[in-house]
Amino acid sequence: MGFPHSPLAKKWEGKTHLYLGHRSHSGGPWRCYSSSPSWPHQLFRMVSAICSIPRDYYANLHAAFYREEDACRTLLENKDAIDWDKAFQLQGLQDGLYQAVKVMAEARSLIFQTWWDTLLLFHHHYHLLFPFRLRSDPFHLGTLNPSHAALLNDTYEFGGNDRSLHYLRSLIEDFPNACLLDHKGKLVAWSLSDALGCLTHGYALSEYRGKGHMKTVMQALARKLHAKDFALYARVLAENKISKQFLSGQGFHLLPWTKYILFLIPNHMK
């Protein structure tokens, strides 16, 4: 698994630093860096002020990249890469990642929670996104703002708590998103992108489903991402047939890998 085309990569002191072109909620840029000296044996960690919160596995995000499983274990044992005394989230799709993290979590008596899903990649014919125009006069396209975070948190599959609320608010502030609003300015549907450039939390309120509104929102967000030279990709749970069918209908192609999203929480933070 690699990062989308969006980050700018710079190297110094033998390390790769990737910067995303958006500010963080604290005013500075989100960035990710590796403490491993050579590609492709890398473990990237998203860096921002909120990552200092020990319980916040939403913000304390890592992504692992490697070719050999031994390199994965080496990365996980690197204290400069991962602080096992904090709750964190690790994403990746390489062979051996799940088992290596599980073994190390059990050895440290950590709470180990797993979400795995199928990764989808959009085809490269971006021009197919652009002819579509909104035909429903009562609705208009817009951009999410922090006041929408509470509603998003109530409908987020990983949400429902203060940390997820903080996380969603930071995504709204920091990364491209799109939404559909009614004539009163109330949310109808929305989609976000996350710190890895992945489409996330696409949702339409129940009374508006089945009317093509998610297509409108997704295409609006795709235009924004394409304008920044982002690759367009999304993840979806394997059992979510409706989302897979929708994304396939928009030109996404199923990749033959399992992407792991692993949450690790020290026992004293239960």
Residue frames relative to the residue before (quaternion, step in Angstrom):
aa qw qx qy qz dx dy dz
M 1.0000 0.0000 0.0000 0.0000 0.00 0.00 0.00
G 0.0779 -0.8013 0.5917 0.0427 3.60 -0.86 0.89
F 0.5969 -0.5339 0.4371 0.4093 3.52 -1.28 0.23
P 0.5655 -0.5547 0.4653 0.3951 3.58 -1.18 0.42
H 0.6927 -0.5141 0.3242 0.3882 3.55 -1.31 0.18
S 0.5110 0.7249 -0.3799 0.2628 3.57 1.23 -0.23
P 0.6916 0.4927 -0.3429 0.4017 3.64 0.74 -0.79
L 0.3499 -0.6789 0.5987 0.2415 3.51 -1.30 0.49
A 0.2216 -0.8032 0.5430 0.1047 3.55 -0.70 1.09
K 0.0030 0.7728 -0.6345 0.0164 3.54 -0.98 0.91
K 0.1851 -0.7937 0.5722 0.0912 3.54 -1.08 0.69
W 0.2088 0.7305 -0.6436 0.0926 3.51 -1.14 0.72
E 0.8209 0.1614 -0.1716 0.5202 3.53 -1.19 0.68
G 0.6772 -0.5338 0.2913 0.4143 3.59 1.06 0.77
K 0.6583 0.4923 -0.3126 0.4760 3.59 1.23 0.13
T 0.3645 -0.7189 0.5533 0.2104 3.53 -1.16 0.63
H 0.0756 -0.7761 0.6255 0.0247 3.56 -0.86 1.01
L 0.1229 -0.7967 0.5893 0.0535 3.57 -0.76 0.99
Y 0.1368 -0.8032 0.5771 0.0548 3.55 -0.75 1.05
L 0.2501 -0.7298 0.6153 0.1622 3.54 -1.01 0.84
G 0.4654 -0.7406 0.4253 0.2325 3.53 -0.88 0.99
H 0.5728 0.5404 -0.4182 0.4527 3.58 0.75 0.99
R 0.4666 -0.6632 0.4972 0.3086 3.54 -1.12 0.56
S 0.4336 -0.6509 0.5415 0.3083 3.55 -1.24 0.37
H 0.6800 -0.4833 0.3396 0.4343 3.57 -1.25 0.21
S 0.6580 0.5060 -0.3146 0.4604 3.58 1.19 -0.42
G 0.6557 -0.5441 0.2987 0.4298 3.57 1.30 0.06
G 0.7093 0.4058 -0.2619 0.5134 3.61 1.16 -0.40
P 0.6352 -0.5488 0.3655 0.4023 3.59 -1.24 0.20
W 0.4595 -0.5713 0.5835 0.3493 3.52 -1.27 0.46
R 0.0512 0.7821 -0.6210 -0.0031 3.56 -1.08 0.56
C 0.1732 -0.7512 0.6157 0.1631 3.51 -1.27 0.18
Y 0.0421 -0.8205 0.5701 0.0033 3.55 -0.96 0.76
S 0.3200 -0.7331 0.5717 0.1823 3.49 -1.31 0.40
S 0.2735 -0.7513 0.5747 0.1744 3.54 -1.06 0.75
S 0.5383 0.5778 -0.4126 0.4541 3.57 1.29 0.28
P 0.4806 -0.7482 0.3805 0.2539 3.62 -0.77 0.97
S 0.8291 0.1818 -0.0829 0.5222 3.64 1.06 -0.37
W 0.4544 -0.6413 0.5509 0.2806 3.53 -1.12 0.80
P 0.6408 -0.1516 -0.7455 -0.1031 1.67 -2.12 1.31
H 0.4766 0.6720 -0.4515 0.3427 3.61 1.20 0.23
Q 0.2550 0.7909 -0.4949 0.2540 3.51 0.28 1.30
L 0.0442 -0.7305 0.6751 0.0930 3.49 -1.28 0.47
F 0.1806 -0.8192 0.5408 0.0627 3.53 -0.42 1.26
R 0.1225 -0.7823 0.6082 0.0555 3.53 -1.05 0.81
M 0.3866 -0.7039 0.5452 0.2403 3.55 -0.85 0.97
V 0.1469 -0.8112 0.5648 0.0371 3.55 -0.81 1.03
S 0.2950 0.6978 -0.6227 0.1958 3.53 -0.93 1.00
A 0.7181 -0.4657 0.2826 0.4331 3.56 -1.21 0.32
I 0.6663 0.5327 -0.3254 0.4079 3.60 0.99 -0.76
C 0.5493 0.6227 -0.4007 0.3872 3.59 1.22 -0.32
S 0.5759 0.5968 -0.3809 0.4088 3.59 1.23 -0.23
I 0.5562 0.5920 -0.4034 0.4212 3.61 1.25 -0.15
P 0.4293 -0.7638 0.4071 0.2581 3.63 -0.34 1.21
R 0.7285 0.4466 -0.2497 0.4555 3.62 1.00 -0.73
D 0.6068 0.6309 -0.3307 0.3527 3.57 1.23 -0.34
Y 0.0565 -0.8226 0.5658 0.0093 3.58 0.05 1.26
Y 0.5030 0.6054 -0.4497 0.4223 3.61 1.21 0.04
A 0.7575 0.3738 -0.1971 0.4976 3.57 0.82 -1.01
N 0.6800 0.4652 -0.2946 0.4842 3.58 1.04 -0.71
L 0.1252 0.8439 -0.4936 0.1688 3.52 0.48 1.32
H 0.0673 -0.7699 0.6343 0.0197 3.55 -1.02 0.91
A 0.0863 -0.7663 0.6322 0.0757 3.56 -1.25 0.50
A 0.2481 -0.8074 0.5263 0.0982 3.57 -0.74 1.09
F 0.0126 -0.7744 0.6322 -0.0232 3.56 -1.03 0.90
Y 0.2526 0.7556 -0.5695 0.2024 3.58 -0.78 0.97
R 0.4055 -0.6923 0.5362 0.2621 3.57 -1.33 0.23
E 0.7799 0.2548 -0.1326 0.5561 3.58 1.05 -0.73
E 0.5550 -0.6441 0.4129 0.3267 3.57 -0.97 0.85
D 0.5868 0.5660 -0.3761 0.4404 3.60 1.08 -0.58
A 0.6217 0.5393 -0.3374 0.4570 3.57 1.07 -0.71
C 0.6051 0.5547 -0.3487 0.4523 3.59 1.09 -0.71
R 0.6820 0.4821 -0.2935 0.4651 3.57 0.84 -0.95
T 0.6259 0.5367 -0.3346 0.4563 3.57 1.05 -0.74
L 0.6445 0.5171 -0.3125 0.4685 3.55 0.99 -0.86
L 0.6810 0.5020 -0.2947 0.4442 3.57 0.87 -0.94
E 0.6915 0.4683 -0.2749 0.4763 3.58 1.11 -0.61
N 0.5330 0.6308 -0.3978 0.3997 3.57 1.29 -0.17
K 0.3483 -0.7772 0.4890 0.1884 3.58 -0.41 1.23
D 0.6171 0.5389 -0.3504 0.4539 3.58 1.18 -0.41
A 0.6731 0.4901 -0.2885 0.4728 3.57 1.23 -0.42
I 0.8145 0.0820 -0.0028 0.5744 3.59 0.90 -0.92
D 0.2133 -0.7330 0.6339 0.1241 3.51 -1.02 0.90
W 0.2439 -0.8194 0.5067 0.1111 3.59 -0.18 1.31
D 0.5806 0.5731 -0.3771 0.4385 3.59 1.27 -0.06
K 0.6731 0.4174 -0.2880 0.5383 3.57 1.33 -0.03
A 0.5146 -0.5790 0.5155 0.3664 3.54 -1.24 0.39
F 0.0962 0.8037 -0.5829 0.0709 3.57 -0.96 0.79
Q 0.3488 -0.7004 0.5899 0.1994 3.50 -1.40 0.29
L 0.0868 -0.7908 0.6053 0.0264 3.57 -0.97 0.88
Q 0.0851 -0.7994 0.5943 0.0222 3.57 -0.85 1.00
G 0.2896 0.7431 -0.5745 0.1841 3.55 -1.13 0.67
L 0.2478 -0.7853 0.5475 0.1486 3.56 -1.25 0.25
Q 0.4499 0.7018 -0.4565 0.3110 3.59 1.22 0.15
D 0.6305 -0.5272 0.4198 0.3850 3.52 -1.28 0.48
G 0.8164 0.3081 -0.2183 0.4368 3.54 -1.09 0.76
L 0.5001 0.6812 -0.4287 0.3193 3.60 1.20 -0.32
Y 0.6740 0.5116 -0.3096 0.4338 3.57 0.77 -1.03
Q 0.7063 0.4682 -0.2783 0.4523 3.58 0.77 -1.02
A 0.6466 0.5262 -0.3269 0.4452 3.60 0.96 -0.82
V 0.6787 0.4720 -0.2925 0.4806 3.58 0.92 -0.87
K 0.6285 0.5472 -0.3326 0.4414 3.59 0.99 -0.81
V 0.6580 0.5100 -0.3053 0.4624 3.59 0.93 -0.92
M 0.6949 0.4694 -0.2806 0.4669 3.57 0.88 -0.92
A 0.6283 0.5281 -0.3375 0.4609 3.59 1.06 -0.68
E 0.6595 0.5001 -0.3061 0.4705 3.58 0.97 -0.84
A 0.6400 0.5273 -0.3245 0.4550 3.58 1.02 -0.76
R 0.7288 0.3871 -0.2191 0.5206 3.57 1.15 -0.60
S 0.4023 -0.7376 0.4495 0.3033 3.59 1.33 0.10
L 0.3151 0.7481 -0.5168 0.2719 3.56 0.95 0.94
I 0.4926 -0.5822 0.5430 0.3516 3.52 -1.30 0.37
F 0.0973 -0.8180 0.5666 -0.0169 3.57 -0.67 1.17
Q 0.0130 0.8008 -0.5957 0.0604 3.56 -0.51 1.23
T 0.1635 -0.8215 0.5449 0.0371 3.54 -0.87 0.95
W 0.0012 -0.7208 0.6928 0.0204 3.50 -1.15 0.84
W 0.0402 0.7810 -0.6232 0.0031 3.58 -0.82 0.89
D 0.0249 -0.8080 0.5873 -0.0400 3.48 -1.00 0.83
T 0.5411 -0.6072 0.4751 0.3359 3.53 -1.31 0.23
L 0.3140 -0.7555 0.5470 0.1769 3.55 -0.86 0.95
L 0.1475 -0.7849 0.5986 0.0628 3.56 -0.92 0.93
L 0.1553 -0.7896 0.5893 0.0713 3.58 -1.00 0.82
F 0.4102 -0.7298 0.4925 0.2380 3.55 -0.83 0.99
H 0.5019 -0.6324 0.4856 0.3353 3.58 -1.10 0.63
H 0.5860 -0.6496 0.3856 0.2932 3.55 -1.24 0.44
H 0.5235 0.6375 -0.4228 0.3752 3.61 1.21 0.08
Y 0.0912 -0.8592 0.5022 0.0366 3.55 0.55 1.19
H 0.5737 0.6146 -0.3901 0.3753 3.59 1.08 -0.61
L 0.5873 0.5876 -0.3751 0.4113 3.61 1.15 -0.47
L 0.6147 0.5594 -0.3521 0.4305 3.58 1.19 -0.38
F 0.7211 0.5633 -0.2525 0.3145 3.51 0.92 -0.92
P 0.6158 0.5748 -0.3885 0.3734 3.66 0.96 -0.54
F 0.5772 0.6219 -0.3890 0.3589 3.58 1.12 -0.56
R 0.0361 -0.7885 0.6140 0.0001 3.56 -0.95 0.89
L 0.5550 -0.6198 0.4511 0.3231 3.54 -1.11 0.76
R 0.1676 -0.8217 0.5419 0.0552 3.55 -0.74 1.10
S 0.6242 0.5468 -0.3459 0.4379 3.60 1.24 -0.24
D 0.3737 -0.7876 0.4477 0.1989 3.57 -0.19 1.31
P 0.6621 0.5203 -0.3542 0.4069 3.67 0.86 -0.72
F 0.7319 0.4099 -0.2252 0.4956 3.61 1.19 -0.42
H 0.0467 -0.7866 0.6140 0.0452 3.54 -1.20 0.47
L 0.5206 -0.6394 0.4747 0.3079 3.53 -1.18 0.64
G 0.0317 0.7976 -0.6011 0.0387 3.52 -1.13 0.67
T 0.4472 -0.6400 0.5463 0.3032 3.52 -1.37 -0.30
L 0.5100 -0.6548 0.4643 0.3089 3.55 -0.94 0.87
N 0.1174 -0.7595 0.6317 0.1021 3.55 -1.24 0.51
P 0.7242 -0.4808 0.2643 0.4177 3.62 -1.17 0.42
S 0.5975 0.5781 -0.3743 0.4107 3.61 1.11 -0.50
H 0.6257 0.5444 -0.3317 0.4496 3.60 1.24 -0.34
A 0.4759 0.7311 -0.4165 0.2562 3.59 1.23 -0.41
A 0.6291 0.5571 -0.3493 0.4146 3.62 0.97 -0.78
L 0.6654 0.4815 -0.3072 0.4806 3.60 0.92 -0.86
L 0.6387 0.5196 -0.3282 0.4629 3.59 0.97 -0.79
N 0.6470 0.5308 -0.3151 0.4476 3.57 1.01 -0.82
D 0.6471 0.5279 -0.3139 0.4516 3.58 1.05 -0.72
T 0.7584 0.3653 -0.1893 0.5056 3.59 1.14 -0.58
Y 0.5143 0.6590 -0.3994 0.3765 3.61 1.31 0.00
E 0.4961 -0.6963 0.4310 0.2885 3.60 -0.79 1.02
F 0.7324 0.3489 -0.2170 0.5430 3.59 1.19 -0.52
G 0.5632 0.6781 -0.3303 0.3375 3.58 1.30 0.07
G 0.4743 0.7017 -0.4784 0.2319 3.48 -1.30 -0.57
N 0.7199 0.3520 -0.2589 0.5392 3.60 1.21 0.27
D 0.7077 -0.4827 0.3115 0.4113 3.56 -1.30 0.25
R 0.6561 0.5148 -0.3264 0.4449 3.59 0.99 -0.76
S 0.6497 0.4948 -0.3236 0.4778 3.59 1.00 -0.74
L 0.6022 0.5478 -0.3507 0.4629 3.58 1.09 -0.67
H 0.6558 0.5052 -0.2967 0.4760 3.56 0.94 -0.92
Y 0.6512 0.5274 -0.3032 0.4538 3.56 0.99 -0.89
L 0.6807 0.4808 -0.2942 0.4679 3.60 0.84 -0.93
R 0.6254 0.5265 -0.3431 0.4625 3.56 1.04 -0.73
S 0.6542 0.5038 -0.3194 0.4650 3.59 1.00 -0.76
L 0.6226 0.5213 -0.3499 0.4670 3.63 1.03 -0.69
I 0.6314 0.5344 -0.3279 0.4563 3.57 0.98 -0.85
E 0.7202 0.4599 -0.2502 0.4551 3.57 0.90 -0.94
D 0.7892 0.4138 -0.1682 0.4215 3.56 0.97 -0.90
F 0.8192 0.2481 -0.0771 0.5113 3.59 0.98 -0.79
P 0.6589 -0.5387 0.3416 0.3986 3.60 -1.15 0.54
N 0.0724 0.7707 -0.6308 0.0535 3.56 -1.12 0.73
A 0.1249 -0.7635 0.6241 0.1095 3.55 -1.32 0.12
C 0.0210 -0.7931 0.6086 0.0113 3.55 -1.18 0.55
L 0.3200 -0.6977 0.6051 0.2114 3.52 -1.37 0.28
L 0.1322 -0.8078 0.5743 0.0157 3.56 -0.83 1.09
D 0.4223 -0.6823 0.5247 0.2845 3.58 -1.13 0.60
H 0.7471 -0.4238 0.2637 0.4390 3.58 -1.28 0.02
K 0.6734 0.4566 -0.2949 0.5011 3.60 1.27 -0.28
G 0.5579 -0.6245 0.3801 0.3928 3.57 1.28 0.04
K 0.4710 0.6656 -0.4444 0.3711 3.58 1.27 0.32
L 0.5574 -0.6300 0.4318 0.3255 3.56 -1.09 0.75
V 0.1900 -0.7573 0.6189 0.0860 3.53 -1.12 0.86
A 0.7674 -0.1435 0.1527 0.6060 3.58 0.92 -1.00
W 0.0165 -0.8100 0.5860 -0.0170 3.57 -1.19 0.48
S 0.0413 -0.7585 0.6464 0.0722 3.53 -1.39 0.20
L 0.2042 -0.7806 0.5839 0.0900 3.55 -1.08 0.83
S 0.2352 -0.6919 0.6369 0.2456 3.53 -1.39 -0.06
D 0.3511 -0.7704 0.5016 0.1780 3.55 -1.07 0.73
A 0.7705 -0.3961 0.2540 0.4300 3.57 -1.34 -0.08
L 0.6858 0.4240 -0.2828 0.5196 3.60 1.25 -0.25
G 0.5761 -0.6280 0.3594 0.3801 3.57 1.25 0.29
C 0.5000 0.6690 -0.4034 0.3738 3.58 1.27 0.27
L 0.4956 -0.6155 0.5140 0.3337 3.58 -1.05 0.71
T 0.0729 0.8096 -0.5773 0.0773 3.58 -0.89 0.87
H 0.8566 0.1526 -0.1279 0.4760 3.53 -1.33 0.49
G 0.1877 0.7442 -0.6060 0.2088 3.55 0.61 1.17
Y 0.1252 0.8162 -0.5404 0.1618 3.58 -0.64 1.07
A 0.0931 -0.7452 0.6568 0.0679 3.54 -1.20 0.73
L 0.5024 -0.6394 0.4826 0.3253 3.57 -0.93 0.82
S 0.6651 -0.5845 0.2928 0.3610 3.54 -1.00 0.92
E 0.6861 0.5048 -0.2988 0.4303 3.59 0.93 -0.83
Y 0.7184 0.4251 -0.2421 0.4945 3.59 1.27 -0.27
R 0.4662 0.7041 -0.4383 0.3080 3.58 1.22 0.08
G 0.7843 0.3434 -0.2513 0.4514 3.53 -1.25 0.49
K 0.6375 0.5341 -0.3227 0.4520 3.59 1.24 0.32
G 0.6145 -0.6001 0.3340 0.3883 3.58 1.24 0.32
H 0.4281 0.7334 -0.4537 0.2702 3.59 1.24 0.09
M 0.6323 0.5222 -0.3516 0.4516 3.62 1.02 -0.66
K 0.5935 0.5547 -0.3611 0.4580 3.58 1.10 -0.62
T 0.6421 0.5295 -0.3112 0.4587 3.56 0.97 -0.88
V 0.6918 0.4796 -0.2743 0.4649 3.57 0.86 -1.00
M 0.6689 0.5098 -0.3081 0.4447 3.58 0.86 -0.97
Q 0.6712 0.4916 -0.3039 0.4642 3.56 0.96 -0.82
A 0.6168 0.5323 -0.3444 0.4665 3.59 1.08 -0.67
L 0.6684 0.4797 -0.2962 0.4852 3.58 0.96 -0.84
A 0.6141 0.5528 -0.3470 0.4436 3.59 1.03 -0.75
R 0.6278 0.5330 -0.3370 0.4563 3.58 1.01 -0.75
K 0.6564 0.5097 -0.3110 0.4612 3.56 0.97 -0.87
L 0.6757 0.4895 -0.2957 0.4652 3.57 0.91 -0.89
H 0.6444 0.5242 -0.3157 0.4586 3.56 0.99 -0.86
A 0.6323 0.5449 -0.3295 0.4412 3.60 1.03 -0.77
K 0.7051 0.4122 -0.2440 0.5229 3.58 1.22 -0.52
D 0.4753 -0.6924 0.4111 0.3545 3.58 1.33 0.17
F 0.3271 0.7158 -0.5320 0.3124 3.56 1.03 0.82
A 0.4276 -0.6099 0.5878 0.3157 3.53 -1.19 0.56
L 0.3239 -0.7536 0.5416 0.1838 3.57 -1.08 0.65
Y 0.2347 0.7685 -0.5648 0.1880 3.56 -0.50 1.16
A 0.1454 -0.7846 0.6006 0.0507 3.54 -1.25 0.47
R 0.2566 -0.7275 0.6046 0.1984 3.53 -1.29 0.27
V 0.0228 -0.7906 0.6118 -0.0112 3.54 -1.16 0.61
L 0.5343 -0.6175 0.4627 0.3451 3.57 -1.03 0.72
A 0.5981 -0.6227 0.3736 0.3392 3.56 -0.95 0.91
E 0.7200 0.4497 -0.2546 0.4632 3.58 1.04 -0.78
N 0.5556 0.6133 -0.3912 0.4027 3.60 1.27 -0.10
K 0.1478 -0.8478 0.5063 0.0558 3.56 0.33 1.31
I 0.6317 0.5491 -0.3438 0.4257 3.58 0.99 -0.79
S 0.6877 0.4699 -0.2901 0.4713 3.60 0.87 -0.93
K 0.6359 0.5223 -0.3381 0.4567 3.58 0.99 -0.78
Q 0.6540 0.5053 -0.3142 0.4672 3.58 0.97 -0.82
F 0.6451 0.5246 -0.3181 0.4556 3.56 0.99 -0.85
L 0.6987 0.4734 -0.2760 0.4600 3.58 0.82 -1.01
S 0.6188 0.5322 -0.3407 0.4667 3.57 1.03 -0.74
G 0.6558 0.5232 -0.2995 0.4544 3.55 1.04 -0.79
Q 0.6791 0.4605 -0.2786 0.4991 3.57 1.26 -0.40
G 0.6662 -0.5405 0.2955 0.4205 3.57 1.26 0.13
F 0.4470 0.6692 -0.4726 0.3592 3.58 1.23 0.20
H 0.2222 -0.7689 0.5883 0.1151 3.56 -1.11 0.72
L 0.4461 -0.7111 0.4869 0.2414 3.54 -0.87 1.01
L 0.2451 -0.7660 0.5793 0.1325 3.56 -0.87 0.99
P 0.4912 -0.7182 0.4216 0.2552 3.59 -0.99 0.80
W 0.5575 0.5916 -0.3987 0.4246 3.59 0.97 0.82
T 0.3448 -0.6847 0.5904 0.2525 3.53 -1.30 0.30
K 0.2100 -0.7641 0.5973 0.1236 3.55 -0.78 1.00
Y 0.2374 -0.7817 0.5658 0.1114 3.55 -0.86 1.02
I 0.0746 -0.7279 0.6789 0.0605 3.50 -1.17 0.78
L 0.0476 -0.8340 0.5471 -0.0536 3.54 -0.33 1.32
F 0.1484 -0.7760 0.6097 0.0635 3.55 -0.91 1.00
L 0.0456 -0.8025 0.5948 -0.0128 3.55 -0.83 1.02
I 0.0295 -0.8181 0.5699 -0.0708 3.53 -0.72 1.17
P 0.4341 -0.6841 0.5136 0.2823 3.62 -0.75 0.95
N 0.6061 -0.6124 0.3737 0.3434 3.56 -1.00 0.84
H 0.6653 0.5179 -0.3198 0.4322 3.59 0.98 -0.73
M 0.6600 0.4875 -0.3097 0.4804 3.60 1.30 -0.10
K 0.3314 0.7629 -0.4985 0.2442 3.59 1.24 0.21
